[in-house]
Amino acid sequence: MGVSNVKRWAWAEVNLAAYIHNIEHLKSLVAPAEVWAVVKANAYGHGAIAIAKSALVAGASGLCVALASEVAELRDAGVESPVLVLSQQPYDSLPLLLQQGATHTVYSIEYVNELVKHATALGISQVPVHIKVDTGMNRVGVSPQLLMELVHHVQELSPRIVLEGIYTHFANADEPEHPANNEQSRLFADSLNQLGHLSENLKIHSCNSAAAIRFPQERRSLVRVGISSYGLSPGPELTDDCRELEPVMSLKARVSHVHVVQPGQGVSYGHRAITTEECVIATVPLGYADGVPRRLWSEGGEVLLGGKRFPIMGVITMDQLMVNCGPVGHCQIAVGDEVVLIGKQGSEVITATDWADALGTIAYEVTCGIGARIERQYLEAHH
Ligand SMILES: Cc1ncc(COP(=O)(O)O)c(C=O)c1O
């Protein structure tokens, strides 16, 4: 039996039917704007290839990634749709990006010049670009003041450089009432005005999930949705808006060891958790190397086992964690029983957002953190 056939007792289930449902729901919400699915960072930990293919099946018009290697992964898997790279890349990845037919984000004259140089050397005659305007995120993009200089430069390089789009990105869309949203909106509208009728043939976009859901006037040509497509709310203020969405990823394992621990005993490194009574401890073969944060236990982390909630007990170790299943006889736990860390069991559910709330972070970080050692098992959509 090959190594790849040896199954670990820990895995992530990725529900592609739920993902397709979410894309279809978002598509009908934002129509006539297109949906472009954000599949960077291995599709927020869900698995880029399966998610990208499902996005296109569900009617997404394009994909967005962060890195040249992410474009190559999709192309190697046979994905032919437009793939927008969301920021400028190191110059030495430009040949790969050009060969893979990426759609490039540009915001500097130097970068556009490098693109032309490499495209000419490779004999590539049409290079699609979107200009990114920085309207207040202060991460990447051309300032509205320098926009027209860049636009004119790009136009001079036509037809090799094809200006296909212009876009920006909100810093606070997950707080819809934040005053910076209006300011960014205004600056983007000003930028489009500067372009005049040049903008008529461009794809214009500014929305991530939160903006797509809450700022209908901003939907324009297309929206770039990530977190909502994975069935998770962009933040607490959008929870109600995301009721129709289904979480896509579950994190599961099997109990690897069951033992009885006497009262007053320390559990895990540092003995920071001490048993107060004789109890059954179930060991689960998942740890911080798999993306279960070490301090999840002290922040009230729980798992589902036998359809009930049980607390994680003691510091989470690299590959394993312990669960306090209560007094002997309280419940029947056996090696091999299924444990749900994220997902549903019976009528109970734990979400990536629950982890994020406990840990003071966002659901994005939770799903992106599920490690490469965890096999993704795809639940196929039945069409
Ligand atoms: C430029 C850009 N657009 C869109 C998105 C998608 O955002 P969300 O996952 O909130 O929908 C991201 C993700 O961080 C991004 O960086």
The ligand as a Tripos MOL2 file, in Angstrom:
@<TRIPOS>MOLECULE
LIG
   16    16     1     0     0
SMALL
NO_CHARGES

@<TRIPOS>ATOM
      1 C1         -8.4440   42.5330   -3.3710 C.3       1 LIG1
      2 C2         -9.3760   41.5650   -2.7520 C.ar      1 LIG1
      3 N1        -10.6140   41.4390   -3.2500 N.ar      1 LIG1
      4 C3        -11.5110   40.5800   -2.7240 C.ar      1 LIG1
      5 C4        -11.1930   39.7870   -1.6330 C.ar      1 LIG1
      6 C5        -12.2330   38.8610   -1.0640 C.3       1 LIG1
      7 O1        -12.6530   39.2970    0.2020 O.3       1 LIG1
      8 P1        -13.7670   38.5020    1.0250 P.3       1 LIG1
      9 O2        -13.1520   37.1980    1.3810 O.co2     1 LIG1
     10 O3        -13.9960   39.3470    2.2210 O.co2     1 LIG1
     11 O4        -14.9540   38.3550    0.1480 O.co2     1 LIG1
     12 C6         -9.9280   39.8960   -1.0820 C.ar      1 LIG1
     13 C7         -9.5950   39.0670    0.0860 C.2       1 LIG1
     14 O5         -8.9180   39.3940    0.9770 O.2       1 LIG1
     15 C8         -8.9960   40.8020   -1.6410 C.ar      1 LIG1
     16 O6         -7.7700   40.9370   -1.1420 O.3       1 LIG1
@<TRIPOS>BOND
     1     1     2 1
     2     2     3 ar
     3     2    15 ar
     4     3     4 ar
     5     4     5 ar
     6     5     6 1
     7     5    12 ar
     8     6     7 1
     9     7     8 1
    10     8     9 2
    11     8    10 1
    12     8    11 1
    13    12    13 1
    14    12    15 ar
    15    13    14 2
    16    15    16 1
@<TRIPOS>SUBSTRUCTURE
     1 LIG1         1 GROUP 0 **** ****
